[in-house]
Amino acid sequence: MSESLDALERRIAELRAEVRRAVKARDTALARHLRADLRRAERAWDEAVVADGADGDGPAAREPAATLMPVREQVHQALLLLGVPAAARLIVAVNGAFFSGALRGPQLSSLRRDEERSFRGAPYTRPYYLCAALTDRLSPARGLFADSTWPLRARVVGPLSPRVDFLSAAVRIAEHLTRLADPPPGAVRLLSRMAQNIPGAAETGFGPADPATVIAAARAELEVHLPADTAQRAEVAARAGEQLTDAERLFGAAALTTLRGAC
């Protein structure tokens, strides 16, 4: 890993620690400022990782990273690229398209439970946790992974969220492709598959999708769904913030507990 990536990772770890301290001190203004800095640093890291992978000499040049990077870090870098809660299948696809390609679906089956055990045993000792997206019942959304450093409103899902998140992920993937001088063929194929499910994103014929066309089409549909989805998520996030413990905000409340709280 390059020196610039090492420096970015150190900066991200420092910012996450500062965010936790600001949240615990209830300094909302400082926490908001630090989260913005953190998001910028994470985007810079994400872009640097993609650029670093593109500079290699093919699969053999990336093999050491594929064998040395833990599964949770592979999942985390895919989530950072997507920027939205994602199912295991999409995480594996993004990992294969942009990164090592060493990730397999069965490796994710127990990962979230392991993360929850780690958090409950020693809260906030890791710079991030692979947590659950939360439903409007404040229970964990089945099969969806999220990043614990994201704001709560980004980790909850409402009725429109699956479509909004799909469109947002397509935009992020397309944006990454536009930054690469030589986009990985797997990433081009992934975007082309996604474009088939976005009206106006797939041009006539069977060639690869144009990233700019995908971005424009996805954003056009987002304009329709995003306001309502944002309002729904804000309402769920507000209830989660008031009713849930720290661990439940990350991993969800048991259904029975949630129902009792509503009585």
ZIKA-V320066 format. One record per run of one state. SS is the DSSP state (h for helix, s for strand, l for the rest). FROM is the first residue (numbers start at 0). LEN is the number of residues. If there is no record, write none. Layout:
# ZIKA-V320066
ss: <SS & SS>
from: <FROM & FROM>
len: <LEN & LEN>
This chain:
# ZIKA-V320066
ss: <l & h & l & h & l & h & l & h & l & s & h & l & h & l & h & l & s & l & s & l & h & l & s & l & h & l & h & l & h & l & h & l & h & l>
from: <0 & 2 & 24 & 27 & 54 & 58 & 68 & 70 & 82 & 85 & 87 & 98 & 104 & 108 & 110 & 121 & 129 & 134 & 139 & 147 & 151 & 154 & 155 & 156 & 160 & 179 & 184 & 195 & 210 & 243 & 245 & 251 & 254 & 262>
len: <2 & 22 & 3 & 27 & 4 & 10 & 2 & 12 & 3 & 2 & 11 & 6 & 4 & 2 & 11 & 8 & 5 & 5 & 8 & 4 & 3 & 1 & 1 & 4 & 19 & 5 & 11 & 15 & 33 & 2 & 6 & 3 & 8 & 1>
